[in-house]
Amino acid sequence: MAADPQLELDERLREACSIGDAEAVRRLLGSGARVNGRNPVNGWTCLHWACKRGHQHIVPDLLDAGADSGILTSRGESAAQLTSKPEIKAMLGELVLKVRLHNPAAEHNDFIEVELDRRELTYQALLRVTCQELGIGPERVERIRKLPNTLLRKDKDVTRLQDYQELELVLLRCEGTVLSMQGALTERPCYNPGAATLIY
């Protein structure tokens, strides 16, 4: 059975992006290679490869050609999650934040990095993404604090956040609360009707 010429062209584009050959990328795009063509095995596009390998000189060409940064690999990874370069994350429209749970008693109270889509800089998006990454329900959050001492209350506060801003989620205090990023965070459910509705 003969190989599909379109699939071969798409694969050559992904390969050019993975090795950082900008000239080949432009030539293949001009020859009809699909910028959002996905590898049938792992689901990677040329943008995933360029980001993974840190080829920031190629990313703008791919975006100009219509590369979709929202496409996920077969393992659920976005292009922004595959790069460690802040410059590439900014090109892709990702705001990178450092987030942790408030726990003064913890010996190690480490931050994790989360990405927020710059097209959706709202309090609700921030609450949703940080809770998902930390494995907690939004109803458990009493407030979100920009360190060292600024309360985030509304969408406008979120739009002013900068890359690598340090945030802390303060959970409701209930009897039996156990603050930990591993597993269940409380022994008893608790609910804060205010935090989940701060969207004005």
C-alpha positions, -999 to 999 in steps of 0.1 A, spaced: 0 0 0 14 34 -10 20 60 17 -3 90 18 17 120 3 -1 144 26 8 125 57 44 123 46 45 160 40 31 167 75 57 143 90 85 162 72 72 194 87 71 180 122 107 168 117 119 202 105 103 218 135 119 193 159 154 200 146 149 238 142 153 241 105 134 274 98 141 274 61 126 238 57 96 248 78 88 278 55 94 256 24 71 228 36 44 251 47 45 267 12 43 232 -3 10 224 15 21 207 47 -6 211 73 5 232 103 -19 213 125 -13 179 111 -10 154 140 12 124 143 -12 94 143 6 77 172 13 104 198 -9 133 185 20 158 183 19 187 159 48 207 146 41 233 173 45 207 200 79 197 186 91 233 182 81 241 218 95 209 232 129 215 216 129 252 225 130 266 189 115 300 196 126 313 162 102 288 146 71 293 168 61 327 153 61 313 118 39 284 129 15 307 147 13 330 116 5 299 95 -24 291 118 -9 267 143 -35 259 171 -19 261 205 -49 245 220 -44 211 204 -34 184 229 -12 154 224 -25 119 230 -13 123 266 -33 156 270 -3 179 268 -5 214 252 24 229 234 29 254 262 32 226 287 61 211 267 84 241 268 104 255 297 111 288 279 91 318 292 95 335 258 77 307 241 50 305 267 44 342 262 42 338 224 16 311 229 -5 334 251 2 316 284 6 334 317 28 313 340 20 316 377 36 301 409 9 288 432 8 271 465 -16 263 494 -14 285 524 0 263 552 23 281 578 27 248 597 42 229 567 79 223 567 79 224 529 54 248 514 65 246 478 50 264 448 39 247 416 38 264 382 5 267 364 -4 282 330 -34 305 325 -46 313 290 -41 351 285 -73 352 265 -92 342 296 -78 363 325 -107 361 348 -110 354 385 -131 323 377 -105 309 353 -78 315 378 -98 297 405 -107 268 382 -71 263 369 -53 266 403 -78 243 420 -75 217 393 -37 218 395 -37 215 433 -64 189 433 -90 207 454 -126 219 449 -132 256 443 -157 256 471 -129 250 495 -111 282 487 -117 311 511 -95 336 491 -66 339 467 -37 361 477 -10 376 456 21 374 478 31 390 500 -2 406 510 -26 415 483 -61 399 480 -73 391 445 -110 398 443 -121 404 407 -112 400 370 -93 433 369 -69 421 396 -62 389 376 -55 409 344 -26 427 362 -8 395 371 27 391 357 46 359 347 59 340 377 37 360 401 35 341 434 0 333 446 -14 315 476 -48 298 480 -62 301 515 -86 273 523 -116 275 546 -108 264 582 -129 235 594 -125 210 622 -102 182 610 -86 202 582 -54 187 569 -35 209 545 -16 189 521 -12 188 483 -12 150 485 -47 133 484 -76 146 504 -72 180 520 -99 177 546 -116 151 566 -149 171 566 -164 189 536 -167 227 540 -181 253 516 -174 290 510 -202 305 490 -182 337 485 -150 326 468 -166 309 439 -187 340 431 -161 367 431 -163 376 394 -173 413 394 
